Amino acid sequence: MNAQAVLRFAVGHSVFNASNVIEATGLTRSTVIGLCDYLIELGWIHQPEDARADPEYSKGRPARRFALRSDAGFVIGVDAGEHSITAAVANLRGEVLGRVRRSYGDQRFDSAVRLSVTCDAIDTVLADCAVPIEKVLASVFGIPSPTDSDGHSPVGQDGYWASMNPGLSDAFVTYGRVVVENDANLAAIAEQSVGIGQGTRSFAALLSGERFGAGLIMDGVLIRGQHGGAGEMRVLDLVDGVGSATGLAALARDWAQESKLTDAGGAASPMAELPRVDVTAESVLTAARNGDETSLAIVDRLGDRLARVCFVLASLLDVERVILVGAIAVAAGPIIDRARTVLAENFYAPIPEIAASELGADAVVLGAIQRGLALVQADPLGLVLVGLPLTATESVNL
């Protein structure tokens, strides 16, 4: 228990001495020194060479200084979206050492394909970063569906939720402590920890790619709900001017294709000759910035939709800020501007602030890494793996 207390302190600090640990834990100096030596032997901490760099050093023999070994363990963060997966590995300082992205292709609803592609992505990033599996302390998966405390998802409408979570918590049991969490919840954790949500007591992290989904931080705490479904946006089916939980990226693509990419006067849009697969939300926004009338009309429609979604969140939860997260957030300035105007002109106060995340497409992955680091800080010694674990592929095949 004492070793756990000292190690928890080490995980949360950069460089420290015995006095720092004594103040935080109440342990005696001899106990702290003995435990630090023990943790050095286990490979968790080390002694930095330049002890005289300690701000408390004045003269004489410097106090021993200690620091966590960032390579004492690693965490895996995974964004397993509908169409693709991104797997990243980070050290105990949260530094991302590498990431790998893979597509599920046309078989994204096939459970075996999703597991196989996920295994390949994780095995590849670990190999690229030369991280042995026995040093993986936690693996956190973000998926576009709610999850219970065991990492399982309900079937959902047309089996969608279950197809997004083909038994991940069971398939990767050899990869440290496994957590399967809703992707929007992880995006909210990322914004709260390293994004623009820092210092904001109540906000919604709104994923808006293929579907709307919100991670909710209320009074500084992530809200999950009884079945892990807090922030699922099924209510949008019933909201006038919205009608579904289809996300902004999907709507931009669909509306651009439906319009045949021509302006009101019949002139060809800059995107008119693009192959269907190349019509994306980003291409629509680029055309809008260049003055394409059809694309500008789509941006207005997207802003109208976003304003109503934000007002629903503010009305139900009284959030002070809605943070648009995901890949679309990078270029979504015109959509947000339109939404702000619609809110100010058509809805009553209080209305939420709308902001674009600065984390880009990495929000879910970074949130997964932060969640993994929190697990390590809460129970570092309890996460040490014993024995010779299987590779991800072998685990799934079993």
N, C-alpha and C positions, 0 to 999 in steps of 0.2 A: 504493500500500500504506500509506503514512504517513497519507494523508487518510482511508483506511478505518479505520485505528487510532484516529485522533482522533474520527471520527464515531461509531464504536462506543462510545467513552467517553461522548460527548455523549448518545447515546440512553439510556444507563444512569444518567444523573445529571440533577439538576435545574438548578442553576446552578454554574458552575465557573470557575476562572481558569487561566492558563497553567501555574502551578506544579502544580495538580492533575493536569493532563494529562502534564506532564513526569514526575511521580512514577509515574504509571501506565504510561507508554509508553517512557520512557527517551530520548525525543527531545529535541533541544536547544531552548532557548527561542525562538531565531529561527525554527526550523523550525515549532514549534507556533504561533507568532503568525502566520506566513505561511499555514499551513494553515487556521487559524481564519478569516483574512480570505478565503481561497479558498472556504471552506464558507459564509461569509456571502453571498458573491456568488452561490453556487449556490442559496441560499435555505434551507439546512438549519439554520443557527443564526443567532442575532442577539445583540446586546448589550443587556442590560437597562439601563434608564435610571439607576436608583439604585445606582451602583457603591459608594457608601459604606455600603450595607447589608451588604456582605461582612463576615462575622465576623472575617476576618483584617485588615481595614482599621483603621489606628490614626490616622495623620495624614499630611499631605502628599498627593501625587497618588495617588488610588486605583488599584489594579491593574485592568486591563481584565477584565471579567467576561463570560461567554458563557452562552448557554442554547439548548437545542434548540428550534426552532420546532415547536410541537405540530401545526401545520397544514402542515408540510413534506410530509407524506404521510398516508395513511389505510389502515386495514385493515378488511376485511369479515369478520364472523363469522356463520355460518349454521348453524342447527339444522334440518336437513331430516328431520323425523320421519316416521313412517308416515302420519299423518293431516294434518299441517300443517307449515308452514315458518315460521321466524322468522329474519329477516335484520336485522343490526345493523351500523352503521358506527361506528368509533372512531378518534380521533386518535392520535398517537404517544405520548401520555401514558396511553393506555388509557381515556380518558374516552369513554363511549358517547354519541354525538351524537343517535342516533335508532334506532328499530327498527320493523319492519313485520312483521305476521303475516298469513299467508294459509292458507286451507284447500285441500286437494286435492279435497275433496268425495268423491263416490262413485267417482271414477276414479283413486284413489291408486296403483293398480298400473300405470297407463298411462304409459309412459316419456315420450311427447310432452307429456302433461298435466303431469307432474312438472317437466319442463324449462321449460315455458311459465310455470307458476306461480312457479317459482324465479326466472326472469328478471324477471317482473313485480315480485316482492318486492324484489329487489336494485335494479332500476332506480328503483323508487319511493322506497326509503330514501335512495339517493344524491341523487335530485332534492329530497327533503324537506330534506336536510342541505346542499344546494348544494355537493356534493362532485363535482368533475369526474373522469371515469374515469381520466384520465392521472395523477391523484395517488393512485390506488389501488395500493399496493405489494404487498399480499398478500390473498388470499381463502382462507378456511379453511372447509370444509364438514364438518359432523358428520352422519353417517348411521347408521342401525341395522343395520349389517353390517360385517364385517371388510374391511380394505383392504390391498392390497400397497403397495410403495414408490412405485408409479406412480399410486396412487389408484384402482385397479380392484378390483372385488369378485368373489369366486367366485359361481357360480350359487346354491349353497345348496339346502336342501330346498324342493322345489316352486318353485324359481326366486325365492324371496323376497329373498335378498341382492342378486341382480342387479337386481331390480325397484326396490329402494331406491336403487340407484346407476346411473342411466341415462346413464352417460358424463359425469359432472360434470367430471372433470379435463380432458376434451377440449372440452367445451362452453364453458368459461369461461376459455380461455387468454388472453384480452385483459384479464383482471382481475388483473394482477400475478402474483406467484408463487402458484400454486393448489395447495392441499393438501386432499385428501379423506381424512378420518380417521373411525374409529369414534366414535360419539357418547359412549359410556361413557369412552373414553380421554380425550376432551376434557373431560368432566365431572371426571375425576380431575385433569387439569392445572389446571382452575379451582379445585378444592378445595386443591390444593397451593400455588397462587399467591395466591389471594385469599380462600379459604374456610377451613373449620375443619380442613383437612388440613395447614395450615401447621405445620411443626415436627414432624410425624408421619413417621417413617421408612418405615413399611410400612402401607399401608391399601388398602382396596378402595372405590371409589366405585360404589355399586350403583344403577343405573337400574332402576326397577321400575314403570313405567307399563304399557304394553301387554305388554312382555316384560322378563324379567330380563337384564341385561347388566352386566358389571363392568369398570371401568377399574382397572388394578392398578399401584400404586406400590410397588416393592420396593426397600428400602434407598435411597430417594430417587430412583429411576429408573423411568420408565414402561416396563412390559413389554408388548411387542407380539406376540412369537412369530414363527415362520417365515412364516406366511401372514397375519399381522396378526390372528389369531383368539384371542389370549390374552384370557381374560375372557368369551368366549362360553359361555353356560350350558347347552349341550346335554346336559351330564352330568346335569342335573336330571331328565331323562326317566327316569333309572335310580335315582333317590333315593326311598326309601320315605317317604311322607308329603308328597311334593312332586309328582313324576310328570310335570312339564312345566316349560318356561321361561316360562309365562304370568305376566305381572307382576301386582303387587298391585292396581293400578287396574282392570285388566281383570277380575280375579277378583272384586273387590268388586262391580263392575257386574253380572257374570254371576250371582253367587250371590244378589244382591238380587233380580234378575229371576226366578230359579228359585224362590226362597222365596215369591214372590207378596207379599212384604213384609208378612207377618202374624206376630204373635208366637205363642208356644206355646199361649196360651189362645184364639187365634182372633180377638183384637181387632185392629182395623185399625192398621197401622203409619202413622206420620205421612206416609210416602211412598207409601202404597198407591194414591193417586189421581194420582201423577205420571205423565206420559206416559213411555213406555219410554225415549225419547231423553234424558230429564232425570234418569234414574237414573244417578248417577255415584259414583265413590269418595268425592268430597267430600260428597255428599248422604247417603251411608251413614254416614260418620264424624260428620256433624252430628247425624243421628238417634241415633247411639250415645251421643253426649255428652248428648243429651236423655233418655236412659234407654230407648230403644226396644229391646226384648229381642231381636228378630230381628237388628237391626243390631249389637247387642253380641255376639251369637253369631258374626256374620260377622267382626267385629274379632278375636275369639279365634282363629278359623280362619286369618285372615291372619297373626296373630302367630305361630301354630304354624308356618306355612309359612316365614315370614321367619327364624325361629330355625334351622330346618334348613338353609336356604340359607346363612346366616351361618356355621354350623358347618362346612359343606362348604368354604367359603372359608378358614376358619381352619385346618382340618385339612390342606388341600393346601398352603397358602401361609404359614401362621403369621403372618397379618396381625394387627396389634394393634387395628385399628379398622375397622369397616364403616360407611361413611357413606351413608345413604339419600338419594339425590338425585332431582331432578325435581319436578314440580308437586305430587305426592302428599306429598312430604316435609314440606311446610308444616303439614299437618293430621294427620300420621302418628304423633303422640305416643302415643295409646292402642295402636296396633299395635306400636310399639317397646317400650312397657312390657310388653306381653304376651310379646313375643319374649325380652326380658331375663329374665322369670320362667321361661319354658320352658327357656332355656339353663341357668340356674342350678340348676333342679330336675331336669333330665333328661340333661344332658350333662356330660362330665368336662372339667376344666381342661387347658390354658388355653382360655378362651373369649374371643372378641373383644368389645370395647366396641362398642355400636351407638349411632350418633348421627344426628340429622337435619340435613341440609344447611341452611344459612341463605341459600343462593343462589336458592332457589325454582325456578321454571321456566326461569330464565336460565342454569343451570349450563353447559349445552352451548355456548350462545352466548358466554358469558364465557370458557370454555375455548378456543373457536375464536379469540377475540380475543387471548388470551394467547399462543396458538401463533403467530398472525400477527405479534405484536410480537416474539417470539423470533426469527422469521425476519428481521425488519428489523434487530434488534440484531446478528445474526450476519453479515449481508451487506447493509448499508444502501445503499451505492452500486451494488451489483449488482442491486438491485431497482428502480432508476429506469427507468421506461418511456420508450421512444423512439418517435416517430411519432404517428400519429393512430389510436388503437385504435377498434374497433367497439363498439357497445353490446352488452349481453348478449344481447338478442333477435336482433340481426344475427348474432352469433357462432353461436348455436344454429341459426338458419336456414341458415347456410352448411353 
